[in-house]
Amino acid sequence: MSTTRSEADLKAADARRAATRLHFASDGERRGALQAMAQAVRAGRAEILQANARDLGALADRPRAFRDRLALTDARVDRLADALQTIGDLPDPVGQVVESRTLPNGMRIARVRVPLGVVAMIYESRPNVTVDAAGLCLRAGNAVILRGGAESVHSDRALVTAIHAGLRAAGLPAAAVSLLEQRDYQAIQDLVGRRGLVDLVIPRGGEALIDFVTEHARVPVLKHEKGVTHIFVDRDADVEMAVRIIVNAKTNRPSTCNALEKALVDAEIAPWLLPPLVRELRAAGVEVRGDPETRRFVPDVIPATEADWEAEYLDLILAVRVVPGIDGALQHIRAHSTGLADGIVTQDADRAERFVREVDSAAVLVNASTRLVDGGEFGRGAEIGISTSRLHARGPMGLEELTTTKWIVRGTGQVRT
């Protein structure tokens, strides 16, 4: 029997030791480390862009949206560094008092926020996630093990090298942020099975990845599942507003999980909404697919298939269905939504409230773009993902969701009677 320890085991053990150091790191130390990491990312710009070009060079045959999600430019490197500085400026969640009170027996109790420990982040090929996850976990006092997609291996390695330089400059262990280099699913299985070394796994990616992690994990999992998002245009919607919201939700960054994938249109407003909507979508480069009722109003729309209602395109493609009012919209959303974000456009307050009440998603919007479902847009500074789980955290996950709590009890000799 081999006694060789896997890369995941070694890095998890190193991360656990680093997490112990971070648990006692002051707010100033963690804040200073994030500033040093930002400076190191800027200083390593040339190496980071060179590594990114190497990744992109191997992906010439991949869709434009996929390549855009992976691509780095001077401006994007600046935004990565800015994100680290912004995270460093966020209020420290560690030690925050969630609740406190004095009991009738004079004993004082308080529930306070503390770091989770070691977080394993498993995600698609997105360099910004590498930086955001490192920054958020560190700010919350956690060590993090990163495992990005195979297509971004050189970009991730260059970014983590810069992050390590910043950590060392700040006097914190480099193992506080580590990169799992092994790229097969065995490495993921090794990592998510490290109970006692890893405290939380956050997978974000396709169904196959999420299912694999959920099946093999021996530690808690917070899932960031695919975003099959919907906007329903009610019969009492403002047409101009609806067109503006849908075009923004689809085209702002089509490769993101909160980009719009399906538009549902009340049959009573379809004759007035669909022609200008399809025209504006096509002007923005969107391929529109529609059900037979949609094609009755815009005949040259590509016919939609049953598979379209389940698909997360992450591209400039939108599926449109005409439905018999809010009942039809709710029925469709219950059947096909992944529970990340769904919205309604309407001027009718009663139907808006019914939609909010009956749609069971992590975020439900009224007269707003799904692209706004984001930790930064919600005024929370940044996010590590959008949880579609129901326990511990749901929706955009920021610093508070990367902590747990403990009870502190102060007595004067009280005993149980």
URWO-V281070 format. One line per field, one symbol per residue. ss: DSSP state (H for helix, E for strand, C for the rest). phi: phi as a letter, one per 30 degrees, with the letter a starting at -180 (. if undefined). burial: b if it has 16 or more other ideal C-beta (glycine too) atoms within 10 Angstrom, else e. A space follows every 10 residues. Layout:
ss = ???
phi = ???
burial = ???
This chain:
ss = CCCCCCHHHH HHHHHHHHHH HHHCCCHHHH HHHHHHHHHH HHHCHHHHHH HHHHHHHCCC CCCHHHHHHH CCCHHHHHHH HHHHHHHHHC CCCCCCEEEE EECCCCCEEE EEEEECCEEE EEECCCHHHH HHHHHHHHHC CCEEEEECCH HHHHHHHHHH HHHHHHHHHC CCCHHHEEEC CCCCHHHHHH HHCCECCECE EEEECCHHHH HHHHHHCCCE EEEECCCCCE EEECCCCCHH HHHHHHHHHH HCCCCCCCCC CEEEEEHHHH HHHHHHHHHH HHHCCCEEEE CHHHHHHCCC CEECCHHHHC CCCCCCEEEE EEECHHHHHH HHHHHHCCCC EEEEECCCHH HHHHHHHHCC CCEEEECCCH HHCCCCCCCC CCCCEEECCC CCCCEEECCH HHEEEEEEEE CCCCCCC
phi = .dcdddeddd dddddddddd ddecddeddd dddddddddd dddceddddd dddddddcbd cdeedddddc dcbedddddd dddddddddd edddidddaa acdedjdcbb cbdbddkccc ccaddbedde dddddddddd icdbccbddd dceddddddd eddddddddc icddddbbcd ddccdddddd ddcddjccca cccbldedde dddddcdcbe bcdcddcdcb bccddcdddd dddddddddd cebddcdcdd cbccbeedce dcddeddded dddciddccb deddddcbdd ddddcedddc dcdhadbbcb bdbdiddddd dddddbdcid abbbcaccdd dddddddcdc cdbbcbhadd dddaedddic jabclcdcdc cibbieccdd dcbbbbcccc bbjdbdc
burial = eeeeebebee bbbbbbebbe bbeebeeeeb bbbbbbbbbb bbebbeebbe bbeebbeeee eeeebbbebb bbeeeebeeb bebbbbbbeb ebbbeeeeee eeeeeeeeeb ebbbbbbbbb bbbbbbbebb bbbbbbbbbb bbbbbbbbbe bbbbbbbbbb bbbbbbbeeb ebbbbbbbbb eeeeeebbbb bbbbeebbbb bbbbbeeebb ebbeebbebe bbbbbbbbbb bbbbbbbeee ebbebbbbbb bbebbbbbbb bbbbbbeebb eebbeebbeb beeeebebbb bebbbebbee beebeeebbb bbbbbbbbbb bbbeebebbb ebbeebbbbb bbbbbbeeee bbebbeeebe bbbbbebbbb bbbbbeeeeb bbbbbbbbbe eebbbbbbbe bbbeeeeeee eeeeeee
